[in-house]
Amino acid sequence: MKVNLFVSRDIEEPHADIHTNELTENVTKAISILENDDANDMLAVKRGSDIALLELSDIFMLRVEDKQVKVYTDNEEYLIKKPLYQVEESLNMDFVRISKTTIVNLKKIERVAPSLRGMMFIQLKNGLKDNISRKYLPEFKQALDI
């Protein structure tokens, strides 16, 4: 199937036109994704000059590094142009902020352990590690229901 994407700042509301000679299962799925707000289960990211759509369930961590928001999956790294607080608004309940610069997917946590000065250490299933700051620890515990 041929796909054309047109990006324009003049468009007030995004829309899609599908031209087909047959209503296939893939076309039906595409319509469903485009019409549904479940499209919020996706996040547009960049890698080099390429743009990709990631399913939120594939994301392990979002972290600000070198003034850019990096998105980590199992074994890939992507960038987002938006600030972390804006990205956080589009994430579902599986994600929780653990510090000023980091948000993690709760379903990707391998272990949590005590760390220095009242902080906690977190390790994700893909090997990424970070600290949960004291400020965000109550919210983190609440998200885990502990």
TIVO-2410 file (N, C-alpha, C; in nm, 3 decimals):
# residues 146
REC num residu      c1      c2      c3 atome chaine
REC   1      M   0.084  -0.116   0.000     N      A
REC   1      M   0.000   0.000   0.000    CA      A
REC   1      M   0.089   0.124   0.000     C      A
REC   2      K   0.057   0.217  -0.085     N      A
REC   2      K   0.132   0.342  -0.094    CA      A
REC   2      K   0.076   0.440   0.009     C      A
REC   3      V   0.165   0.507   0.082     N      A
REC   3      V   0.123   0.604   0.183    CA      A
REC   3      V   0.190   0.737   0.153     C      A
REC   4      N   0.110   0.843   0.152     N      A
REC   4      N   0.162   0.979   0.135    CA      A
REC   4      N   0.133   1.058   0.261     C      A
REC   5      L   0.231   1.131   0.310     N      A
REC   5      L   0.214   1.214   0.429    CA      A
REC   5      L   0.244   1.358   0.390     C      A
REC   6      F   0.151   1.447   0.424     N      A
REC   6      F   0.168   1.588   0.397    CA      A
REC   6      F   0.163   1.663   0.530     C      A
REC   7      V   0.270   1.732   0.563     N      A
REC   7      V   0.276   1.809   0.688    CA      A
REC   7      V   0.265   1.956   0.652     C      A
REC   8      S   0.167   2.023   0.715     N      A
REC   8      S   0.145   2.165   0.687    CA      A
REC   8      S   0.103   2.235   0.815     C      A
REC   9      R   0.162   2.349   0.841     N      A
REC   9      R   0.125   2.427   0.959    CA      A
REC   9      R  -0.007   2.501   0.937     C      A
REC  10      D  -0.059   2.503   0.814     N      A
REC  10      D  -0.181   2.574   0.781    CA      A
REC  10      D  -0.307   2.494   0.814     C      A
REC  11      I  -0.293   2.367   0.844     N      A
REC  11      I  -0.408   2.281   0.871    CA      A
REC  11      I  -0.449   2.297   1.017     C      A
REC  12      E  -0.579   2.328   1.039     N      A
REC  12      E  -0.628   2.347   1.175    CA      A
REC  12      E  -0.649   2.214   1.246     C      A
REC  13      E  -0.702   2.115   1.176     N      A
REC  13      E  -0.727   1.984   1.236    CA      A
REC  13      E  -0.674   1.876   1.142     C      A
REC  14      P  -0.593   1.785   1.195     N      A
REC  14      P  -0.542   1.678   1.110    CA      A
REC  14      P  -0.656   1.593   1.054     C      A
REC  15      H  -0.639   1.549   0.931     N      A
REC  15      H  -0.738   1.460   0.870    CA      A
REC  15      H  -0.666   1.365   0.775     C      A
REC  16      A  -0.733   1.257   0.744     N      A
REC  16      A  -0.675   1.157   0.654    CA      A
REC  16      A  -0.775   1.120   0.547     C      A
REC  17      D  -0.728   1.105   0.426     N      A
REC  17      D  -0.809   1.054   0.314    CA      A
REC  17      D  -0.749   0.921   0.272     C      A
REC  18      I  -0.833   0.820   0.263     N      A
REC  18      I  -0.787   0.688   0.221    CA      A
REC  18      I  -0.853   0.655   0.088     C      A
REC  19      H  -0.772   0.626  -0.012     N      A
REC  19      H  -0.821   0.588  -0.144    CA      A
REC  19      H  -0.787   0.440  -0.164     C      A
REC  20      T  -0.890   0.358  -0.185     N      A
REC  20      T  -0.866   0.216  -0.201    CA      A
REC  20      T  -0.968   0.155  -0.295     C      A
REC  21      N  -0.931   0.045  -0.357     N      A
REC  21      N  -1.025  -0.025  -0.444    CA      A
REC  21      N  -1.092  -0.143  -0.371     C      A
REC  22      E  -1.049  -0.166  -0.245     N      A
REC  22      E  -1.101  -0.278  -0.168    CA      A
REC  22      E  -1.086  -0.248  -0.019     C      A
REC  23      L  -1.190  -0.279   0.058     N      A
REC  23      L  -1.185  -0.258   0.202    CA      A
REC  23      L  -1.123  -0.382   0.267     C      A
REC  24      T  -0.990  -0.377   0.283     N      A
REC  24      T  -0.917  -0.490   0.340    CA      A
REC  24      T  -0.910  -0.477   0.492     C      A
REC  25      E  -0.860  -0.580   0.557     N      A
REC  25      E  -0.843  -0.578   0.702    CA      A
REC  25      E  -0.747  -0.467   0.743     C      A
REC  26      N  -0.639  -0.450   0.668     N      A
REC  26      N  -0.542  -0.344   0.699    CA      A
REC  26      N  -0.603  -0.205   0.686     C      A
REC  27      V  -0.685  -0.184   0.585     N      A
REC  27      V  -0.751  -0.055   0.568    CA      A
REC  27      V  -0.847  -0.031   0.684     C      A
REC  28      T  -0.919  -0.133   0.723     N      A
REC  28      T  -1.012  -0.122   0.837    CA      A
REC  28      T  -0.936  -0.089   0.965     C      A
REC  29      K  -0.822  -0.152   0.987     N      A
REC  29      K  -0.740  -0.124   1.105    CA      A
REC  29      K  -0.691   0.021   1.103     C      A
REC  30      A  -0.646   0.065   0.985     N      A
REC  30      A  -0.597   0.203   0.971    CA      A
REC  30      A  -0.707   0.303   1.003     C      A
REC  31      I  -0.827   0.277   0.955     N      A
REC  31      I  -0.941   0.365   0.982    CA      A
REC  31      I  -0.968   0.368   1.132     C      A
REC  32      S  -0.966   0.252   1.193     N      A
REC  32      S  -0.992   0.242   1.337    CA      A
REC  32      S  -0.888   0.321   1.417     C      A
REC  33      I  -0.763   0.305   1.382     N      A
REC  33      I  -0.655   0.377   1.451    CA      A
REC  33      I  -0.670   0.528   1.433     C      A
REC  34      L  -0.701   0.570   1.311     N      A
REC  34      L  -0.713   0.713   1.284    CA      A
REC  34      L  -0.834   0.776   1.350     C      A
REC  35      E  -0.945   0.703   1.357     N      A
REC  35      E  -1.067   0.758   1.415    CA      A
REC  35      E  -1.069   0.751   1.567     C      A
REC  36      N  -0.996   0.659   1.622     N      A
REC  36      N  -1.000   0.632   1.764    CA      A
REC  36      N  -0.905   0.721   1.841     C      A
REC  37      D  -0.943   0.756   1.962     N      A
REC  37      D  -0.850   0.826   2.049    CA      A
REC  37      D  -0.748   0.731   2.107     C      A
REC  38      D  -0.763   0.600   2.078     N      A
REC  38      D  -0.662   0.504   2.119    CA      A
REC  38      D  -0.531   0.530   2.048     C      A
REC  39      A  -0.533   0.621   1.951     N      A
REC  39      A  -0.409   0.659   1.885    CA      A
REC  39      A  -0.316   0.725   1.987     C      A
REC  40      N  -0.373   0.763   2.103     N      A
REC  40      N  -0.290   0.819   2.209    CA      A
REC  40      N  -0.200   0.713   2.270     C      A
REC  41      D  -0.214   0.589   2.226     N      A
REC  41      D  -0.126   0.483   2.271    CA      A
REC  41      D   0.003   0.481   2.189     C      A
REC  42      M   0.020   0.585   2.109     N      A
REC  42      M   0.138   0.597   2.023    CA      A
REC  42      M   0.207   0.729   2.054     C      A
REC  43      L   0.337   0.730   2.029     N      A
REC  43      L   0.416   0.850   2.050    CA      A
REC  43      L   0.506   0.870   1.929     C      A
REC  44      A   0.499   0.987   1.868     N      A
REC  44      A   0.583   1.019   1.752    CA      A
REC  44      A   0.721   1.061   1.802     C      A
REC  45      V   0.824   0.997   1.749     N      A
REC  45      V   0.962   1.022   1.789    CA      A
REC  45      V   1.050   1.036   1.665     C      A
REC  46      K   1.172   1.087   1.687     N      A
REC  46      K   1.266   1.103   1.576    CA      A
REC  46      K   1.392   1.021   1.602     C      A
REC  47      R   1.448   0.970   1.496     N      A
REC  47      R   1.578   0.906   1.498    CA      A
REC  47      R   1.649   0.951   1.372     C      A
REC  48      G   1.744   1.040   1.390     N      A
REC  48      G   1.806   1.102   1.273    CA      A
REC  48      G   1.701   1.187   1.203     C      A
REC  49      S   1.685   1.167   1.074     N      A
REC  49      S   1.583   1.241   1.000    CA      A
REC  49      S   1.453   1.162   0.988     C      A
REC  50      D   1.451   1.039   1.040     N      A
REC  50      D   1.332   0.955   1.033    CA      A
REC  50      D   1.237   0.985   1.149     C      A
REC  51      I   1.108   0.972   1.123     N      A
REC  51      I   1.006   0.983   1.226    CA      A
REC  51      I   0.943   0.846   1.242     C      A
REC  52      A   0.926   0.804   1.366     N      A
REC  52      A   0.867   0.673   1.394    CA      A
REC  52      A   0.752   0.691   1.492     C      A
REC  53      L   0.657   0.601   1.488     N      A
REC  53      L   0.550   0.597   1.586    CA      A
REC  53      L   0.575   0.478   1.677     C      A
REC  54      L   0.595   0.506   1.805     N      A
REC  54      L   0.619   0.399   1.902    CA      A
REC  54      L   0.492   0.374   1.981     C      A
REC  55      E   0.464   0.247   2.006     N      A
REC  55      E   0.356   0.214   2.098    CA      A
REC  55      E   0.407   0.244   2.239     C      A
REC  56      L   0.321   0.302   2.321     N      A
REC  56      L   0.363   0.336   2.457    CA      A
REC  56      L   0.413   0.214   2.532     C      A
REC  57      S   0.356   0.099   2.503     N      A
REC  57      S   0.397  -0.023   2.573    CA      A
REC  57      S   0.540  -0.065   2.539     C      A
REC  58      D   0.597  -0.010   2.433     N      A
REC  58      D   0.735  -0.042   2.395    CA      A
REC  58      D   0.837   0.052   2.460     C      A
REC  59      I   0.789   0.158   2.524     N      A
REC  59      I   0.878   0.258   2.583    CA      A
REC  59      I   0.914   0.217   2.725     C      A
REC  60      F   1.044   0.222   2.755     N      A
REC  60      F   1.094   0.191   2.889    CA      A
REC  60      F   1.109   0.317   2.972     C      A
REC  61      M   1.171   0.419   2.912     N      A
REC  61      M   1.205   0.539   2.988    CA      A
REC  61      M   1.210   0.659   2.896     C      A
REC  62      L   1.175   0.776   2.952     N      A
REC  62      L   1.195   0.905   2.887    CA      A
REC  62      L   1.281   0.987   2.981     C      A
REC  63      R   1.389   1.043   2.928     N      A
REC  63      R   1.482   1.115   3.014    CA      A
REC  63      R   1.540   1.235   2.940     C      A
REC  64      V   1.554   1.347   3.012     N      A
REC  64      V   1.617   1.466   2.956    CA      A
REC  64      V   1.768   1.448   2.967     C      A
REC  65      E   1.834   1.455   2.852     N      A
REC  65      E   1.980   1.446   2.847    CA      A
REC  65      E   2.029   1.548   2.745     C      A
REC  66      D   2.124   1.629   2.783     N      A
REC  66      D   2.179   1.732   2.694    CA      A
REC  66      D   2.069   1.822   2.637     C      A
REC  67      K   1.973   1.859   2.722     N      A
REC  67      K   1.863   1.948   2.687    CA      A
REC  67      K   1.770   1.890   2.581     C      A
REC  68      Q   1.770   1.758   2.565     N      A
REC  68      Q   1.679   1.691   2.473    CA      A
REC  68      Q   1.609   1.578   2.546     C      A
REC  69      V   1.485   1.550   2.507     N      A
REC  69      V   1.413   1.437   2.566    CA      A
REC  69      V   1.445   1.313   2.484     C      A
REC  70      K   1.508   1.216   2.550     N      A
REC  70      K   1.540   1.089   2.485    CA      A
REC  70      K   1.438   0.985   2.527     C      A
REC  71      V   1.396   0.904   2.432     N      A
REC  71      V   1.300   0.797   2.457    CA      A
REC  71      V   1.374   0.666   2.437     C      A
REC  72      Y   1.369   0.579   2.538     N      A
REC  72      Y   1.439   0.452   2.534    CA      A
REC  72      Y   1.340   0.337   2.521     C      A
REC  73      T   1.366   0.249   2.426     N      A
REC  73      T   1.290   0.125   2.413    CA      A
REC  73      T   1.383   0.011   2.455     C      A
REC  74      D   1.349  -0.110   2.417     N      A
REC  74      D   1.430  -0.225   2.457    CA      A
REC  74      D   1.576  -0.208   2.419     C      A
REC  75      N   1.602  -0.166   2.295     N      A
REC  75      N   1.741  -0.154   2.252    CA      A
REC  75      N   1.764  -0.035   2.158     C      A
REC  76      E   1.670   0.060   2.157     N      A
REC  76      E   1.682   0.176   2.070    CA      A
REC  76      E   1.667   0.305   2.150     C      A
REC  77      E   1.712   0.414   2.090     N      A
REC  77      E   1.708   0.547   2.149    CA      A
REC  77      E   1.649   0.643   2.046     C      A
REC  78      Y   1.553   0.726   2.088     N      A
REC  78      Y   1.489   0.822   1.999    CA      A
REC  78      Y   1.487   0.959   2.066     C      A
REC  79      L   1.448   1.061   1.991     N      A
REC  79      L   1.437   1.197   2.044    CA      A
REC  79      L   1.296   1.250   2.023     C      A
REC  80      I   1.256   1.340   2.112     N      A
REC  80      I   1.129   1.412   2.098    CA      A
REC  80      I   1.161   1.559   2.113     C      A
REC  81      K   1.099   1.641   2.032     N      A
REC  81      K   1.123   1.786   2.037    CA      A
REC  81      K   1.051   1.855   2.152     C      A
REC  82      K   0.941   1.795   2.202     N      A
REC  82      K   0.863   1.857   2.309    CA      A
REC  82      K   0.936   1.849   2.442     C      A
REC  83      P   0.905   1.942   2.532     N      A
REC  83      P   0.961   1.931   2.668    CA      A
REC  83      P   0.897   1.813   2.741     C      A
REC  84      L   0.965   1.763   2.841     N      A
REC  84      L   0.922   1.642   2.912    CA      A
REC  84      L   0.782   1.658   2.972     C      A
REC  85      Y   0.750   1.775   3.027     N      A
REC  85      Y   0.619   1.792   3.089    CA      A
REC  85      Y   0.505   1.779   2.987     C      A
REC  86      Q   0.529   1.821   2.862     N      A
REC  86      Q   0.427   1.807   2.758    CA      A
REC  86      Q   0.411   1.662   2.716     C      A
REC  87      V   0.522   1.591   2.707     N      A
REC  87      V   0.515   1.449   2.672    CA      A
REC  87      V   0.442   1.374   2.782     C      A
REC  88      E   0.470   1.409   2.906     N      A
REC  88      E   0.408   1.342   3.021    CA      A
REC  88      E   0.256   1.349   3.014     C      A
REC  89      E   0.202   1.459   2.965     N      A
REC  89      E   0.057   1.476   2.954    CA      A
REC  89      E  -0.006   1.377   2.857     C      A
REC  90      S   0.070   1.329   2.760     N      A
REC  90      S   0.015   1.237   2.661    CA      A
REC  90      S   0.037   1.090   2.696     C      A
REC  91      L   0.103   1.063   2.808     N      A
REC  91      L   0.130   0.925   2.849    CA      A
REC  91      L   0.014   0.870   2.931     C      A
REC  92      N   0.005   0.736   2.934     N      A
REC  92      N  -0.102   0.673   3.012    CA      A
REC  92      N  -0.057   0.645   3.155     C      A
REC  93      M  -0.141   0.576   3.229     N      A
REC  93      M  -0.118   0.551   3.372    CA      A
REC  93      M  -0.002   0.455   3.400     C      A
REC  94      D   0.054   0.393   3.296     N      A
REC  94      D   0.168   0.303   3.313    CA      A
REC  94      D   0.297   0.381   3.339     C      A
REC  95      F   0.294   0.512   3.318     N      A
REC  95      F   0.415   0.594   3.329    CA      A
REC  95      F   0.409   0.680   3.454     C      A
REC  96      V   0.524   0.692   3.519     N      A
REC  96      V   0.533   0.776   3.639    CA      A
REC  96      V   0.667   0.849   3.639     C      A
REC  97      R   0.663   0.973   3.685     N      A
REC  97      R   0.784   1.052   3.695    CA      A
REC  97      R   0.860   1.009   3.819     C      A
REC  98      I   0.992   0.988   3.803     N      A
REC  98      I   1.073   0.948   3.918    CA      A
REC  98      I   1.175   1.056   3.957     C      A
REC  99      S   1.189   1.156   3.871     N      A
REC  99      S   1.277   1.269   3.902    CA      A
REC  99      S   1.238   1.385   3.811     C      A
REC 100      K   1.303   1.496   3.832     N      A
REC 100      K   1.275   1.614   3.749    CA      A
REC 100      K   1.299   1.585   3.601     C      A
REC 101      T   1.390   1.494   3.573     N      A
REC 101      T   1.431   1.469   3.434    CA      A
REC 101      T   1.391   1.332   3.379     C      A
REC 102      T   1.320   1.248   3.457     N      A
REC 102      T   1.298   1.111   3.413    CA      A
REC 102      T   1.156   1.061   3.441     C      A
REC 103      I   1.101   0.992   3.341     N      A
REC 103      I   0.972   0.923   3.352    CA      A
REC 103      I   0.997   0.778   3.312     C      A
REC 104      V   0.940   0.683   3.387     N      A
REC 104      V   0.958   0.541   3.354    CA      A
REC 104      V   0.823   0.472   3.334     C      A
REC 105      N   0.828   0.363   3.258     N      A
REC 105      N   0.713   0.277   3.238    CA      A
REC 105      N   0.713   0.175   3.351     C      A
REC 106      L   0.611   0.176   3.435     N      A
REC 106      L   0.603   0.086   3.549    CA      A
REC 106      L   0.609  -0.061   3.509     C      A
REC 107      K   0.560  -0.093   3.390     N      A
REC 107      K   0.557  -0.232   3.345    CA      A
REC 107      K   0.694  -0.282   3.299     C      A
REC 108      K   0.791  -0.192   3.293     N      A
REC 108      K   0.925  -0.228   3.247    CA      A
REC 108      K   1.027  -0.232   3.362     C      A
REC 109      I   0.980  -0.221   3.485     N      A
REC 109      I   1.070  -0.222   3.599    CA      A
REC 109      I   1.113  -0.365   3.632     C      A
REC 110      E   1.244  -0.383   3.648     N      A
REC 110      E   1.296  -0.513   3.691    CA      A
REC 110      E   1.310  -0.518   3.842     C      A
REC 111      R   1.367  -0.410   3.899     N      A
REC 111      R   1.382  -0.407   4.045    CA      A
REC 111      R   1.395  -0.264   4.095     C      A
REC 112      V   1.361  -0.248   4.224     N      A
REC 112      V   1.374  -0.121   4.293    CA      A
REC 112      V   1.445  -0.152   4.425     C      A
REC 113      A   1.544  -0.071   4.460     N      A
REC 113      A   1.621  -0.095   4.582    CA      A
REC 113      A   1.655   0.039   4.648     C      A
REC 114      P   1.679   0.037   4.781     N      A
REC 114      P   1.719   0.160   4.850    CA      A
REC 114      P   1.853   0.212   4.794     C      A
REC 115      S   1.867   0.343   4.797     N      A
REC 115      S   1.990   0.406   4.750    CA      A
REC 115      S   2.035   0.505   4.857     C      A
REC 116      L   2.117   0.599   4.820     N      A
REC 116      L   2.172   0.695   4.915    CA      A
REC 116      L   2.071   0.803   4.955     C      A
REC 117      R   2.084   0.854   5.074     N      A
REC 117      R   2.011   0.969   5.126    CA      A
REC 117      R   1.860   0.967   5.100     C      A
REC 118      G   1.797   0.856   5.129     N      A
REC 118      G   1.651   0.847   5.119    CA      A
REC 118      G   1.598   0.828   4.979     C      A
REC 119      M   1.686   0.817   4.882     N      A
REC 119      M   1.642   0.794   4.745    CA      A
REC 119      M   1.633   0.644   4.722     C      A
REC 120      M   1.573   0.608   4.610     N      A
REC 120      M   1.566   0.468   4.572    CA      A
REC 120      M   1.626   0.454   4.434     C      A
REC 121      F   1.677   0.337   4.406     N      A
REC 121      F   1.743   0.302   4.282    CA      A
REC 121      F   1.646   0.216   4.201     C      A
REC 122      I   1.638   0.240   4.071     N      A
REC 122      I   1.549   0.162   3.985    CA      A
REC 122      I   1.628   0.104   3.869     C      A
REC 123      Q   1.598  -0.021   3.836     N      A
REC 123      Q   1.659  -0.085   3.719    CA      A
REC 123      Q   1.546  -0.138   3.632     C      A
REC 124      L   1.555  -0.107   3.503     N      A
REC 124      L   1.454  -0.152   3.408    CA      A
REC 124      L   1.497  -0.282   3.342     C      A
REC 125      K   1.403  -0.348   3.278     N      A
REC 125      K   1.428  -0.479   3.216    CA      A
REC 125      K   1.527  -0.473   3.101     C      A
REC 126      N   1.552  -0.354   3.046     N      A
REC 126      N   1.650  -0.341   2.939    CA      A
REC 126      N   1.787  -0.299   2.992     C      A
REC 127      G   1.802  -0.294   3.125     N      A
REC 127      G   1.930  -0.262   3.186    CA      A
REC 127      G   1.948  -0.116   3.224     C      A
REC 128      L   1.860  -0.028   3.181     N      A
REC 128      L   1.871   0.113   3.219    CA      A
REC 128      L   1.852   0.129   3.369     C      A
REC 129      K   1.927   0.223   3.425     N      A
REC 129      K   1.922   0.247   3.570    CA      A
REC 129      K   1.905   0.396   3.595     C      A
REC 130      D   1.841   0.428   3.707     N      A
REC 130      D   1.826   0.567   3.748    CA      A
REC 130      D   1.789   0.570   3.896     C      A
REC 131      N   1.786   0.689   3.952     N      A
REC 131      N   1.746   0.706   4.091    CA      A
REC 131      N   1.608   0.769   4.097     C      A
REC 132      I   1.529   0.726   4.195     N      A
REC 132      I   1.400   0.787   4.222    CA      A
REC 132      I   1.427   0.891   4.330     C      A
REC 133      S   1.402   1.017   4.299     N      A
REC 133      S   1.431   1.122   4.397    CA      A
REC 133      S   1.328   1.120   4.509     C      A
REC 134      R   1.368   1.173   4.623     N      A
REC 134      R   1.278   1.177   4.740    CA      A
REC 134      R   1.149   1.251   4.709     C      A
REC 135      K   1.158   1.356   4.630     N      A
REC 135      K   1.040   1.435   4.596    CA      A
REC 135      K   0.934   1.353   4.525     C      A
REC 136      Y   0.976   1.262   4.437     N      A
REC 136      Y   0.883   1.184   4.356    CA      A
REC 136      Y   0.855   1.045   4.413     C      A
REC 137      L   0.920   1.009   4.522     N      A
REC 137      L   0.904   0.876   4.581    CA      A
REC 137      L   0.761   0.847   4.627     C      A
REC 138      P   0.692   0.940   4.694     N      A
REC 138      P   0.554   0.911   4.733    CA      A
REC 138      P   0.462   0.881   4.614     C      A
REC 139      E   0.477   0.960   4.507     N      A
REC 139      E   0.397   0.938   4.386    CA      A
REC 139      E   0.431   0.803   4.323     C      A
REC 140      F   0.559   0.767   4.324     N      A
REC 140      F   0.603   0.639   4.270    CA      A
REC 140      F   0.543   0.523   4.350     C      A
REC 141      K   0.549   0.533   4.482     N      A
REC 141      K   0.494   0.427   4.568    CA      A
REC 141      K   0.343   0.415   4.548     C      A
REC 142      Q   0.278   0.527   4.534     N      A
REC 142      Q   0.133   0.526   4.511    CA      A
REC 142      Q   0.100   0.459   4.378     C      A
REC 143      A   0.180   0.486   4.275     N      A
REC 143      A   0.157   0.423   4.144    CA      A
REC 143      A   0.175   0.272   4.150     C      A
REC 144      L   0.267   0.226   4.237     N      A
REC 144      L   0.289   0.083   4.254    CA      A
REC 144      L   0.193   0.022   4.357     C      A
REC 145      D   0.117   0.110   4.423     N      A
REC 145      D   0.022   0.068   4.525    CA      A
REC 145      D   0.091   0.001   4.644     C      A
REC 146      I   0.204   0.062   4.688     N      A
REC 146      I   0.276   0.009   4.805    CA      A
REC 146      I   0.289   0.116   4.913     C      A
***
